[in-house]
Amino acid sequence: DADIRSFFDSVDHEWLLQMVAHRIADPRILQLIKLWLRAGILESGETYETDRGTPQGAGISPLLANIFLHYTLDLWVHQWRRRHARGRIVIVRYADDFVMGFEKKDDAQEMLLALKKRLGEFGLALHEGKTRLIEFGRFAALSRQRRGERKPETFALWASFTIVD
């Protein structure tokens, strides 16, 4: 169960523009996106310039967030899975919130370390208070009971998610 800390405030504009340009060749569209990103923030009648983040409340923010995370997270997880995983891995993501399921506990622990490093390369970090490894599945409660541990923790999925498998 993971969350990227202050994601919408932390998106690097240069990286994002490179990612958008990977799919869009029209310079007018790229310029329009650049203008959206550089529009700044209006607070109490004062405008502040921005060099990071996506426009809060703008309809384009979720679209830009999904493009950014497609390249920084989704594709990377797919590659990591093929190269390092010993068991099955599933990722379910909605904007900056995501859940990953692992067949093997070792894969989950290795992924957490690799994920912190990967996000750091793009100026992002996991929210430590909202990111956790939890045991789940059909046999989680039984396994924990046998080990003399409490019932498994839970997580909630509140929105429609994109499944990347």
Summary of the structure (lengths in Angstrom):
residues: 165
radius of gyration: 18.4
end to end distance: 16.3
largest distance: 61.9
contacts: 421
relative contact order: 0.17
helix: 45%
strand: 16%
